[in-house]
Amino acid sequence: MKQKLSITIDEDKIQKIEHVLAEGLFRNKSHVLEYALIKFLENRNGK
């Protein structure tokens, strides 16, 4: 089950996320950030 999370992000990073969304590969900002977090955790754990 997913939980709602509130975060604060610099405007420049939000603009970069908006550009990624414009490419059409992700559904929304949450999808972009969830994907990035998964990749970060995989790399951190050496997978």
Jmol script that loads the backbone (N, CA, C; Angstrom):
load data "model"
ATOM      1  N   MET A   1       0.842  -1.183   0.000  1.00  0.00           N
ATOM      2  CA  MET A   1       0.000   0.000   0.000  1.00  0.00           C
ATOM      3  C   MET A   1       0.884   1.242   0.000  1.00  0.00           C
ATOM      4  N   LYS A   2       0.525   2.223  -0.780  1.00  0.00           N
ATOM      5  CA  LYS A   2       1.279   3.466  -0.854  1.00  0.00           C
ATOM      6  C   LYS A   2       0.793   4.424   0.216  1.00  0.00           C
ATOM      7  N   GLN A   3       1.720   5.261   0.683  1.00  0.00           N
ATOM      8  CA  GLN A   3       1.401   6.293   1.660  1.00  0.00           C
ATOM      9  C   GLN A   3       1.750   7.644   1.074  1.00  0.00           C
ATOM     10  N   LYS A   4       0.969   8.637   1.433  1.00  0.00           N
ATOM     11  CA  LYS A   4       1.231   9.996   0.983  1.00  0.00           C
ATOM     12  C   LYS A   4       2.391  10.575   1.783  1.00  0.00           C
ATOM     13  N   LEU A   5       3.274  11.293   1.080  1.00  0.00           N
ATOM     14  CA  LEU A   5       4.453  11.882   1.692  1.00  0.00           C
ATOM     15  C   LEU A   5       4.586  13.310   1.207  1.00  0.00           C
ATOM     16  N   SER A   6       4.870  14.210   2.108  1.00  0.00           N
ATOM     17  CA  SER A   6       5.058  15.607   1.740  1.00  0.00           C
ATOM     18  C   SER A   6       6.548  15.923   1.780  1.00  0.00           C
ATOM     19  N   ILE A   7       7.070  16.522   0.693  1.00  0.00           N
ATOM     20  CA  ILE A   7       8.482  16.882   0.629  1.00  0.00           C
ATOM     21  C   ILE A   7       8.621  18.301   0.094  1.00  0.00           C
ATOM     22  N   THR A   8       9.790  18.885   0.315  1.00  0.00           N
ATOM     23  CA  THR A   8      10.102  20.210  -0.205  1.00  0.00           C
ATOM     24  C   THR A   8      11.280  20.068  -1.155  1.00  0.00           C
ATOM     25  N   ILE A   9      11.126  20.617  -2.360  1.00  0.00           N
ATOM     26  CA  ILE A   9      12.144  20.496  -3.395  1.00  0.00           C
ATOM     27  C   ILE A   9      12.404  21.874  -4.010  1.00  0.00           C
ATOM     28  N   ASP A  10      13.678  22.152  -4.290  1.00  0.00           N
ATOM     29  CA  ASP A  10      14.042  23.413  -4.935  1.00  0.00           C
ATOM     30  C   ASP A  10      13.336  23.557  -6.280  1.00  0.00           C
ATOM     31  N   GLU A  11      13.024  24.792  -6.632  1.00  0.00           N
ATOM     32  CA  GLU A  11      12.312  25.095  -7.871  1.00  0.00           C
ATOM     33  C   GLU A  11      13.051  24.573  -9.098  1.00  0.00           C
ATOM     34  N   ASP A  12      14.377  24.664  -9.126  1.00  0.00           N
ATOM     35  CA  ASP A  12      15.113  24.198 -10.303  1.00  0.00           C
ATOM     36  C   ASP A  12      14.956  22.692 -10.506  1.00  0.00           C
ATOM     37  N   LYS A  13      14.890  21.949  -9.414  1.00  0.00           N
ATOM     38  CA  LYS A  13      14.690  20.504  -9.528  1.00  0.00           C
ATOM     39  C   LYS A  13      13.270  20.186  -9.991  1.00  0.00           C
ATOM     40  N   ILE A  14      12.311  20.962  -9.545  1.00  0.00           N
ATOM     41  CA  ILE A  14      10.930  20.776  -9.984  1.00  0.00           C
ATOM     42  C   ILE A  14      10.824  21.024 -11.485  1.00  0.00           C
ATOM     43  N   GLN A  15      11.517  22.039 -11.977  1.00  0.00           N
ATOM     44  CA  GLN A  15      11.502  22.323 -13.416  1.00  0.00           C
ATOM     45  C   GLN A  15      12.105  21.165 -14.203  1.00  0.00           C
ATOM     46  N   LYS A  16      13.174  20.557 -13.664  1.00  0.00           N
ATOM     47  CA  LYS A  16      13.774  19.395 -14.328  1.00  0.00           C
ATOM     48  C   LYS A  16      12.810  18.219 -14.350  1.00  0.00           C
ATOM     49  N   ILE A  17      12.084  18.029 -13.252  1.00  0.00           N
ATOM     50  CA  ILE A  17      11.075  16.968 -13.197  1.00  0.00           C
ATOM     51  C   ILE A  17       9.986  17.236 -14.231  1.00  0.00           C
ATOM     52  N   GLU A  18       9.570  18.490 -14.364  1.00  0.00           N
ATOM     53  CA  GLU A  18       8.549  18.852 -15.350  1.00  0.00           C
ATOM     54  C   GLU A  18       9.029  18.535 -16.766  1.00  0.00           C
ATOM     55  N   HIS A  19      10.310  18.755 -17.048  1.00  0.00           N
ATOM     56  CA  HIS A  19      10.852  18.427 -18.369  1.00  0.00           C
ATOM     57  C   HIS A  19      10.812  16.914 -18.607  1.00  0.00           C
ATOM     58  N   VAL A  20      11.132  16.141 -17.577  1.00  0.00           N
ATOM     59  CA  VAL A  20      11.064  14.680 -17.698  1.00  0.00           C
ATOM     60  C   VAL A  20       9.621  14.250 -17.965  1.00  0.00           C
ATOM     61  N   LEU A  21       8.678  14.862 -17.273  1.00  0.00           N
ATOM     62  CA  LEU A  21       7.264  14.534 -17.482  1.00  0.00           C
ATOM     63  C   LEU A  21       6.830  14.848 -18.907  1.00  0.00           C
ATOM     64  N   ALA A  22       7.351  15.919 -19.473  1.00  0.00           N
ATOM     65  CA  ALA A  22       6.987  16.314 -20.839  1.00  0.00           C
ATOM     66  C   ALA A  22       7.417  15.265 -21.861  1.00  0.00           C
ATOM     67  N   GLU A  23       8.415  14.448 -21.511  1.00  0.00           N
ATOM     68  CA  GLU A  23       8.872  13.385 -22.405  1.00  0.00           C
ATOM     69  C   GLU A  23       7.873  12.232 -22.472  1.00  0.00           C
ATOM     70  N   GLY A  24       6.957  12.178 -21.509  1.00  0.00           N
ATOM     71  CA  GLY A  24       5.888  11.194 -21.543  1.00  0.00           C
ATOM     72  C   GLY A  24       6.235   9.811 -21.008  1.00  0.00           C
ATOM     73  N   LEU A  25       7.376   9.677 -20.334  1.00  0.00           N
ATOM     74  CA  LEU A  25       7.774   8.361 -19.823  1.00  0.00           C
ATOM     75  C   LEU A  25       7.167   8.047 -18.454  1.00  0.00           C
ATOM     76  N   PHE A  26       6.693   9.074 -17.764  1.00  0.00           N
ATOM     77  CA  PHE A  26       6.143   8.899 -16.422  1.00  0.00           C
ATOM     78  C   PHE A  26       4.745   9.504 -16.349  1.00  0.00           C
ATOM     79  N   ARG A  27       3.940   8.989 -15.425  1.00  0.00           N
ATOM     80  CA  ARG A  27       2.556   9.438 -15.278  1.00  0.00           C
ATOM     81  C   ARG A  27       2.447  10.801 -14.595  1.00  0.00           C
ATOM     82  N   ASN A  28       3.293  11.013 -13.578  1.00  0.00           N
ATOM     83  CA  ASN A  28       3.205  12.224 -12.765  1.00  0.00           C
ATOM     84  C   ASN A  28       4.492  12.402 -11.960  1.00  0.00           C
ATOM     85  N   LYS A  29       4.561  13.451 -11.171  1.00  0.00           N
ATOM     86  CA  LYS A  29       5.770  13.736 -10.380  1.00  0.00           C
ATOM     87  C   LYS A  29       6.069  12.614  -9.394  1.00  0.00           C
ATOM     88  N   SER A  30       5.039  12.063  -8.792  1.00  0.00           N
ATOM     89  CA  SER A  30       5.251  10.975  -7.836  1.00  0.00           C
ATOM     90  C   SER A  30       5.909   9.782  -8.519  1.00  0.00           C
ATOM     91  N   HIS A  31       5.490   9.493  -9.739  1.00  0.00           N
ATOM     92  CA  HIS A  31       6.056   8.371 -10.483  1.00  0.00           C
ATOM     93  C   HIS A  31       7.542   8.626 -10.775  1.00  0.00           C
ATOM     94  N   VAL A  32       7.891   9.850 -11.170  1.00  0.00           N
ATOM     95  CA  VAL A  32       9.293  10.204 -11.422  1.00  0.00           C
ATOM     96  C   VAL A  32      10.119  10.009 -10.159  1.00  0.00           C
ATOM     97  N   LEU A  33       9.642  10.548  -9.062  1.00  0.00           N
ATOM     98  CA  LEU A  33      10.401  10.493  -7.811  1.00  0.00           C
ATOM     99  C   LEU A  33      10.488   9.080  -7.252  1.00  0.00           C
ATOM    100  N   GLU A  34       9.425   8.305  -7.388  1.00  0.00           N
ATOM    101  CA  GLU A  34       9.453   6.924  -6.922  1.00  0.00           C
ATOM    102  C   GLU A  34      10.478   6.109  -7.726  1.00  0.00           C
ATOM    103  N   TYR A  35      10.497   6.311  -9.034  1.00  0.00           N
ATOM    104  CA  TYR A  35      11.473   5.624  -9.892  1.00  0.00           C
ATOM    105  C   TYR A  35      12.898   6.015  -9.495  1.00  0.00           C
ATOM    106  N   ALA A  36      13.138   7.313  -9.295  1.00  0.00           N
ATOM    107  CA  ALA A  36      14.470   7.789  -8.913  1.00  0.00           C
ATOM    108  C   ALA A  36      14.891   7.215  -7.563  1.00  0.00           C
ATOM    109  N   LEU A  37      13.968   7.132  -6.628  1.00  0.00           N
ATOM    110  CA  LEU A  37      14.275   6.577  -5.310  1.00  0.00           C
ATOM    111  C   LEU A  37      14.613   5.094  -5.403  1.00  0.00           C
ATOM    112  N   ILE A  38      13.867   4.358  -6.203  1.00  0.00           N
ATOM    113  CA  ILE A  38      14.151   2.928  -6.394  1.00  0.00           C
ATOM    114  C   ILE A  38      15.554   2.747  -6.949  1.00  0.00           C
ATOM    115  N   LYS A  39      15.906   3.529  -7.975  1.00  0.00           N
ATOM    116  CA  LYS A  39      17.241   3.424  -8.577  1.00  0.00           C
ATOM    117  C   LYS A  39      18.328   3.805  -7.580  1.00  0.00           C
ATOM    118  N   PHE A  40      18.104   4.839  -6.780  1.00  0.00           N
ATOM    119  CA  PHE A  40      19.055   5.250  -5.751  1.00  0.00           C
ATOM    120  C   PHE A  40      19.288   4.122  -4.752  1.00  0.00           C
ATOM    121  N   LEU A  41      18.199   3.532  -4.265  1.00  0.00           N
ATOM    122  CA  LEU A  41      18.321   2.453  -3.279  1.00  0.00           C
ATOM    123  C   LEU A  41      18.998   1.222  -3.864  1.00  0.00           C
ATOM    124  N   GLU A  42      18.706   0.915  -5.116  1.00  0.00           N
ATOM    125  CA  GLU A  42      19.365  -0.227  -5.774  1.00  0.00           C
ATOM    126  C   GLU A  42      20.868   0.017  -5.863  1.00  0.00           C
ATOM    127  N   ASN A  43      21.271   1.208  -6.277  1.00  0.00           N
ATOM    128  CA  ASN A  43      22.696   1.541  -6.398  1.00  0.00           C
ATOM    129  C   ASN A  43      23.382   1.572  -5.039  1.00  0.00           C
ATOM    130  N   ARG A  44      22.684   2.050  -4.045  1.00  0.00           N
ATOM    131  CA  ARG A  44      23.247   2.144  -2.696  1.00  0.00           C
ATOM    132  C   ARG A  44      23.500   0.762  -2.108  1.00  0.00           C
ATOM    133  N   ASN A  45      22.633  -0.183  -2.444  1.00  0.00           N
ATOM    134  CA  ASN A  45      22.751  -1.531  -1.924  1.00  0.00           C
ATOM    135  C   ASN A  45      23.585  -2.425  -2.811  1.00  0.00           C
ATOM    136  N   GLY A  46      24.179  -1.869  -3.863  1.00  0.00           N
ATOM    137  CA  GLY A  46      25.072  -2.634  -4.722  1.00  0.00           C
ATOM    138  C   GLY A  46      24.376  -3.610  -5.642  1.00  0.00           C
ATOM    139  N   LYS A  47      23.114  -3.379  -5.955  1.00  0.00           N
ATOM    140  CA  LYS A  47      22.387  -4.285  -6.852  1.00  0.00           C
ATOM    141  C   LYS A  47      22.609  -3.893  -8.284  1.00  0.00           C
TER     142      LYS A  47
END
end "model"
wireframe off; spacefill off
backbone 0.3
color backbone group
